[in-house]
Amino acid sequence: MNTIYEECIKACIECMEACNHCYDSCLKEEDVSMMAGCIRLDRECADICALAIKSMQSNSPFAKQICQLCADICEACGNECKKHEHDHCQKCAEACFRCAEECHKLAA
């Protein structure tokens, strides 16, 4: 694996896992409809993280562009999760912002 991608891949994996956990936990909340935006962005963010990981692992010529999009979606997800007081949302927001930072570095 290309070592320039190592930290970004690690951040994407952690973010994908946090988003999947947050998504699942949001579905178990009492007022699921209040969590709709969070659930939607959790799914989008986990999906783009998976694509970013694949693009970096395969040394795709589009890895930088995919990572830029990943950073944008991670920031949106982090901002949404940050609005909710649930522990899973707060942890997800942290992972999203870390991932966005690593993806911005790579895309630069």
Buried (B, 14 or more C-beta within 10 A) or exposed (E): EEEEBEBBBBBBBBBBBBBBBBBEBBEEBEEEEEBEBBBBBBBBBBBBBBBBBBBBEEEBEEBBEBBBBBBBBBBBBBEBBBEBEBEBBEBBBBBBBBBBBBBBBBBE
